[in-house]
Amino acid sequence: MPEYGTASRSVKSWTVACLRDVGSEAAATRYRRLKRQLRCLEDSCRRRSFTEASPQVPGWSRLSCRLRERIGVEAAGQRRTICSVAATRQVP
């Protein structure tokens, strides 16, 4: 939904997003999500198109919010850097 809050059903294209989510203890799970790119039909809209998002995976993100949170909790609990925990989970 664009900044105007107007829902659109006009599909411009489809895209596949390669995402990572919480998996086993050692590594992140990878999965693919088919997302719609929609057209904004409002005349005053500058963006003209936008990609659908969900609360768990924002449109721009390649990591789920669950995985981001888990990495942060582990880093704080183990007194490690976020980069080292992410590397352990094979997250770039």
C-alpha positions in Angstrom: 0.0 0.0 0.0 1.6 3.3 -1.0 1.9 6.3 1.3 -1.6 7.5 0.5 -3.1 4.4 2.1 -5.1 3.5 -1.0 -5.1 -0.2 -1.8 -4.3 -1.2 -5.3 -5.2 -4.4 -7.2 -3.4 -3.4 -10.4 -0.5 -5.8 -10.7 2.5 -4.4 -12.6 4.7 -7.5 -12.3 5.8 -10.4 -10.0 9.2 -10.8 -8.3 10.8 -13.5 -6.4 12.6 -12.5 -3.2 15.2 -14.8 -1.7 14.7 -14.5 2.1 16.3 -15.9 5.3 14.4 -16.8 8.4 15.1 -18.6 11.7 16.0 -22.2 11.1 18.0 -24.6 13.0 20.4 -23.5 15.8 23.3 -23.3 13.4 22.0 -21.8 10.2 19.3 -19.6 8.8 16.7 -21.1 6.6 16.4 -19.8 3.1 13.1 -19.5 1.2 11.7 -17.8 -1.7 8.6 -15.5 -1.6 6.6 -14.5 -4.6 5.7 -10.8 -4.3 3.6 -8.6 -6.4 4.7 -5.2 -7.6 1.6 -3.1 -7.8 0.8 0.1 -9.6 -0.4 3.2 -7.7 -3.4 4.6 -9.6 -3.4 7.9 -7.7 -2.6 10.8 -10.1 -0.6 12.6 -7.4 1.6 9.6 -6.5 5.3 10.1 -7.3 6.3 6.5 -6.8 3.8 5.0 -9.3 4.6 1.4 -8.2 5.4 -0.4 -5.0 6.2 -3.9 -3.8 3.9 -5.6 -1.3 5.3 -6.3 2.2 4.3 -8.1 5.3 4.8 -7.3 9.0 7.4 -10.1 9.3 9.3 -9.2 6.1 9.4 -5.5 5.1 9.5 -4.9 1.3 13.2 -3.9 1.3 14.5 -6.6 3.6 16.1 -10.0 2.8 15.9 -11.1 6.5 12.7 -11.8 8.5 12.1 -9.7 11.5 12.2 -12.9 13.6 15.8 -13.7 12.4 17.0 -10.1 13.0 15.6 -10.2 16.5 17.1 -13.6 17.2 20.6 -12.4 16.1 20.3 -9.4 18.3 19.2 -11.4 21.4 22.0 -13.9 20.9 24.6 -11.1 20.4 23.5 -9.4 23.6 23.2 -12.6 25.6 26.6 -13.9 24.6 28.3 -10.5 24.6 29.3 -10.9 21.0 29.0 -8.6 18.0 26.0 -8.8 15.7 28.4 -9.5 12.8 29.9 -12.6 14.6 26.5 -14.0 15.4 25.2 -13.4 11.9 28.3 -15.1 10.5 27.6 -18.1 12.7 24.1 -18.3 11.2 25.6 -17.9 7.7 23.8 -14.5 7.2 25.9 -12.1 5.1 
